[in-house]
Amino acid sequence: MLVFSRKKDDAIVIGSDIEIKIISIGRDTVKIGINAPRHVTIHRKEIYLAIEEENRKAAAKSINASQLDLIKSLVKKKK
């Protein structure tokens, strides 16, 4: 992990198109602003982890192609 020391209104740049700026510093919080292209998704980590977990659950419940082919063949046999 790369660690920076920054003061209010200081910024760091990631790549050529993402800027992270320190907006304010409080007792227990630091407010940051992020300038990034619209195609870059930005989430708080706890939200990102929740999305990932929901995606894993949905993928586990989905029917794969071979299961779908089996269901189709069973339906055809009953007709």
Backbone torsions as a table, in degrees:
resi	resn	phi	psi	omega
1	MET	NA	132.9	176.0
2	LEU	-90.8	129.3	-177.3
3	VAL	-117.6	131.0	178.3
4	PHE	-115.6	148.9	166.7
5	SER	-103.0	125.0	-178.7
6	ARG	-133.3	152.4	174.9
7	LYS	-108.1	168.9	178.0
8	LYS	-52.2	137.2	-179.7
9	ASP	74.7	-2.0	172.9
10	ASP	-79.1	160.6	-178.2
11	ALA	-142.3	163.5	168.6
12	ILE	-127.4	157.3	-179.6
13	VAL	-121.1	133.9	176.1
14	ILE	-112.9	122.9	-174.8
15	GLY	63.6	-146.4	179.5
16	SER	-108.3	-2.1	-172.8
17	ASP	-136.2	12.0	177.0
18	ILE	-124.7	125.2	178.6
19	GLU	-122.6	133.1	176.7
20	ILE	-117.2	121.9	-174.7
21	LYS	-119.9	138.6	175.9
22	ILE	-79.9	117.2	-177.4
23	ILE	-89.4	-48.0	178.0
24	SER	-155.0	158.1	179.2
25	ILE	-127.9	122.2	179.4
26	GLY	-112.5	-167.0	179.3
27	ARG	-62.9	-52.5	-175.0
28	ASP	-116.4	1.1	-176.8
29	THR	-136.9	154.2	172.1
30	VAL	-124.5	124.7	176.5
31	LYS	-93.9	129.7	179.1
32	ILE	-121.6	151.8	173.9
33	GLY	-115.3	142.0	-178.3
34	ILE	-124.6	123.1	171.9
35	ASN	-105.5	118.2	-179.3
36	ALA	-148.3	157.9	176.2
37	PRO	-60.4	153.7	-177.6
38	ARG	-60.4	-29.1	-177.7
39	HIS	-75.7	-9.9	178.5
40	VAL	-88.2	120.2	177.9
41	THR	-84.6	139.3	-179.0
42	ILE	-130.5	124.5	178.7
43	HIS	-134.7	151.0	165.8
44	ARG	-64.3	149.7	-173.3
45	LYS	-60.1	-40.8	-178.3
46	GLU	-64.5	-33.0	176.4
47	ILE	-71.0	-43.4	178.2
48	TYR	-58.5	-45.2	179.9
49	LEU	-64.6	-37.9	177.9
50	ALA	-64.9	-41.4	177.8
51	ILE	-62.6	-45.1	178.9
52	GLU	-59.9	-42.6	179.8
53	GLU	-64.2	-43.1	177.8
54	GLU	-63.3	-39.0	177.7
55	ASN	-64.6	-39.8	177.7
56	ARG	-63.9	-42.8	178.8
57	LYS	-62.6	-43.8	-179.3
58	ALA	-64.9	-39.9	-179.9
59	ALA	-66.4	-36.0	179.9
60	ALA	-67.9	-28.9	-178.3
61	LYS	-87.1	-15.8	-174.7
62	SER	-73.4	153.8	179.0
63	ILE	-89.6	129.9	178.3
64	ASN	-84.1	171.5	-173.4
65	ALA	-61.4	-40.0	-178.5
66	SER	-68.1	-35.8	176.7
67	GLN	-65.6	-40.3	178.9
68	LEU	-64.4	-41.5	177.3
69	ASP	-61.8	-40.5	178.2
70	LEU	-62.3	-44.9	179.3
71	ILE	-61.9	-43.9	179.1
72	LYS	-60.7	-43.2	-179.2
73	SER	-66.6	-36.6	177.2
74	LEU	-66.4	-38.9	178.7
75	VAL	-66.2	-40.3	179.3
76	LYS	-64.6	-38.6	-179.7
77	LYS	-65.0	-34.0	-177.8
78	LYS	-74.8	-19.5	-178.4
79	LYS	-77.2	NA	NA
